[in-house]
């Protein structure tokens, strides 16, 4: 019987996503968090208007200090 190997891999970095939010009223913290979930963050400049709030995804500053970790039995190279 062949042995099955399972791995858990995680990557952590310091990415910063930038948004522009324009509203016709003062917003709560929760409304801001909800708003930044609306645009497509894989497309710079994507914007959505909902309930008087317009949010635009501007860009992401990608962190350069990525950490990579693997748990599991690895084959020797």
N, C-alpha and C positions, 0 to 999 in steps of 0.2 A: 504494500500500500504506500502511495506517495504521500509525503508530508506536505501539509499546506502551511504556507507562511503568511502571516498577516502583519501589516504595518500601520502605524498611525503617524502621519506626517503633518507638521504644522509649520507655517511660515508667519513670522511676525515682522512687521516693518512700521515705519513711521510715515504713513501716507496721510496727506492732508487734502481733503476735497473742498473745493471752493464753490460757493453758491451766491447768487444775487437774489434777494427776496424783496419784493415790493408789495405793499398792502395798503388797502384803503382804511385800515384801522390798526390800532396797537395790538400786537400779537402776544400770546402767552408762550412760555418755554415749550410746552407741548405742541402748540400750533407750529412753531418753528421746526421742531423735530419731525412732525408729520409732513411739513412742506418739503423738506429736503429729500424725502422719500419719493416724491412725485416725478421728477425728471429722470430721463435715461442717463445714467452716469457713464455709459460706455460711449456717449456721443457729446463731445464738447459743444456748448451752445444750445443744448436741448432745453426747451422751456415749456412750462405748463401753467395755466391759470385755472384756479379752482376757488370758489367762494371768496372772490375779491383778493386773492393772493396770487401773485405771479412769481414763480421761482424758476431760476435758470441755473443749470449746471455750467460752471465756467471752465474749470480744469482741475486736475489733481497734481499736487506736488508729491512725487514719489520719493520716499525715504531711501537713504542709501545704507542703512544699518540693518539689513534683513538678517533674521536669525532663523536657521533651519534645524529641525530636530526630527529624528526618526527613532521610534521604539520598535524593536523586533530583532530577530537573528539575521545578521547580514552575511552574505557570501564574501570571502576574502577576495581582494582584487589581484 
